[in-house]
């Protein structure tokens, strides 16, 4: 049982380990900076999770019949805004940490690793939370949960953290690309909104994922071109 538990948790960290090795070996980012980004990604989980825990479950329910609107509002505020605002806040300490190596590409890589850390540690929390369910089943449920998060939420958190990182970088360059942060909030909220459905409409989350990755790439190219001028 312990071995299976350890292997399952290790699987949750595969994206983080891969990202760490790529940024360390290929991008040549300092080991200490990478470790700090990972720790900050872990710490960023707790504030939003605590607030979400204390928000009443019926805070966004309604008897007016407009369930879709309130579901979207809940996704945008409780998941999109709350998580992304704390991500941006916890990315800020990376600025003084990387003061001597405060380059655009380095900061973006650290922001992406921060997002991978956030997503992977969150997957471990989900895994432990659902551990009892797997005991009562054949274990397939748990492994499908881990795999689905590796292919979905980890990607979302990484892309949205990249957008938040670009926003933070722009602020310290006194250019204030607020729209980058708002995009992260909206994309994250839409992802949670669509994935909450049980009907075929839930598959629109795939479109949101692809859009998040594309937007992160486009914003990176735009800022890189701006930096080179």
Helices and strands as residue ranges (DSSP letters): H 2-12, H 14-25, H 31-54, H 67-74, I 75-81, H 82-92, H 94-97, G 99-101, H 104-129, H 131-135, H 140-151, H 153-172, H 178-195, G 200-203, H 204-228
